[in-house]
């Protein structure tokens, strides 16, 4: 009787299939170089630091979103490199599937789990969306491209990217607990004034005055008879 694979082995098989699919996606040499360069630009959070510095030049919501994003990235990176990677060591896909990986990205020597690039990208999107939803949506395509580049170049397993996204969101939520976003200012509701007796009297007098003036204009003047 054939034994069923253990959950860990079944999960590993799914991880390998997804990675092979991402690596096998046809792309032009220019697209491969672009994804490789995008992943290199996001090393150590340089891409997000440059983006946050550019946004910080604008006061108000943009500056708060930039500061929140940097705090979230710093918190997430600290948790990954101090608490997760030293404890959970995992081999990179290139050392396991060397024949199927034909990308040009350099392979880091640190643990494969989790993906620091995906974690930083998720932290930035979540943090900016907390200040303004539109900012998070605007940065989301760039963050998704950074996360996908780690799969396309064969540097991370899909579960590494997924774990990084979860940690990035958690890092942004941790900063939210310490520094709540500024609520959107709603327009002030003007409460209508309650009419008083004086205002009613003034309205009646004004109406009577206008009525008398209109009647006077309609009545022709009576002149003296000429002799």
Secondary structure, 3 states (H helix, E strand, C coil): CCCCCCHHHHHHHHHHHHHHHHHHCCCCHHHHHHHHHHHHHCHHHHHHHHHHHHHHCCCCHHHHHHHHHHHHHHHHHHHHHHHHCCCCCCCCHHHHCCCCCCCCCCCCCCCCCCCHHHHHHHHHHHHHHHHCHHHHHHHHHHHHHHHHHHHHCCCCCHHHHHHHHHHHHHHHHHHHHHCCCCCCCCCCCCCCCCCCHHHHHHHHHHHHHHHHHHHHHHCCCCCCCCC
